[in-house]
Amino acid sequence: MKTIRKVWFITGATRGFGVRIAQSALDAGDQVVATGRKVEAIETALGHHPNLLALPLDVTSEAQAQVAVAAAVKHFGRIDVLVNNAGYGLLSAVEEATAAEVERLYATNVFGLLNVTRAVLPQMRRQRSGHIINLSSLGGYMAYYGWGVYGSTKFAVEGLTEAMSMELAPLGIHATVVEPGFFRTDFLDDTSLKVAREIADYADTVGQMRHLAADLNHAQPGNPDKLAAAILELASTDTPPLRLPLGSDALQRIADKHAQVERETRQWRGLSQSTDFAPEAHAAAE
């Protein structure tokens, strides 16, 4: 019997997670549409392969997203897995980030993801199958000082994915948000990370985070090749999760947040419950 291979559509496939996921999918015998702003960078990273289609795509352009998806479907006939990976970071106190910096970040990390997703979903709906994998971050599950604006884009990705998982399930389409911890990529290089102006009053918080990021660069605990293998395993399951944290640091931070939320909820439960109508008033209103 002929083996059915998946068709992947991957954004941000010029470096980092994107190129590793693309290479892993090719190694598995799948067909890959690898997209990025510079096609030559994709070809340099992945070479030429009969199962590879490299396409130019700036995700901030909805028109480019539509063209790229149409070319992918024309070439391979379908799209089985969309990996929304394109994005970059901003290291900044919330106040330090300018309006222009915030708008540019959202244009790529949120609106760009939406542009590509809107372009792909009509094809997946026609197929009545598919899997959308959105790359979030541990910073999309819990906030850090210095990462508030960046994290807010990933919080948006979390909410969008959760809603899509419910909207698309009856159509046979899955949606998963992946939450990596710190992985040894170039995310903390100036190629992927922007650093905003500094305000002296934040020296003890965001200033220290800047030093930490510099020290951690290329010393992160996560193995990006293993992340790529995990994404392939995720795409192969019939019942994928809504959320997939990756890395022991992600698991620990999530557990810490759950414990903190539980403590705070218990402490303030009385005030939280006090805002309901009294039972007798509710009954009288009925």
Secondary structure, DSSP 8 states (H G I E B T S, - for coil): ------EEEESSTTSHHHHHHHHHHHHTT-EEEEEES-HHHHHHHH---TTEEEEE--TT-HHHHHHHHHHHHHHHS---EEEE----EEEB-TTTS-HHHHHHHHHHHTHHHHHHHHHHHHHHHHHT-EEEEEE--GGGTS--TTBHHHHHHHHHHHHHHHHHHHHHGGGTEEEEEEEE--BSSSTTSTTTEEE----GGGIIIIIHHHHHHHHHTT--SB-HHHHHHHHHHHHH-SS--SEEEESHHHHHHHHHHHHHHHHHHHHTHHHHHTTS--HHHHHHH-
